Amino acid sequence: LGGAAGRVGVLRGRAVPGRPGEVYARMGGDPVVYVVSDAILGSVVRDAGYYRDRMLARLSAADVTAVELTPAEGEALLLEKTDQTWRLKRPKEMDADESSADELAREIAGVRIIRYVDEAPRDLSRYGLDEKHAHLIRVVDQSKAEQSFRVGRVDDANKDVFVQRVGQDAVFTVKESFLGDVARSDYLKRSEEHTSELQSHSFISYAVFCLKKKNNTIYYPLLK
């Protein structure tokens, strides 16, 4: 801890017998032993993991200019924003639904990391993050900087999803609903013209892109 005289250490001792919720503590080289609330001391003395970056994407929703969603199997979906207007570029170029695309950008920019699970994973397939099974999310901001994330399987025990930043080793989790939140909307602009056009393409039905959980695996159903 910092102070006027420099750094001050706090030593946390054992629980005080007969006084639930209280522990012994001492300040640095001070020989005096204090009895303090464990809850209060715990809010100050935390391990390094508590202070780690908890945001999945390091950008704001307003900065997002492109989002690409690539399933482990199937076609990728690419949305791009130019002059504040979203357009679907893949799997086929057409107008995008503005509110749905903006919602997607907000979801990606706002999702937080729940747990850091593995700092140096030896087998990514344990988390569904290997090349064969991982889904990829790529985000581009106004400066053309890219951030990409691999999304793996659902951890049923904790009800969250394994994720890894591309180019980094650490495996962490985000909320289980993140995958559904990202993929729940139809990003196509609804119109009579587009409705008839959609009906002529086999890769789209009601929603151009969706996720479902089956046998603990997230997959992307694309009609043939």
Order of alpha helices (4+ residues) and beta strands (2+ residues): beta-beta-beta-beta-beta-alpha-beta-beta-beta-beta-alpha-beta-beta-beta-beta-beta-alpha-alpha-beta-beta
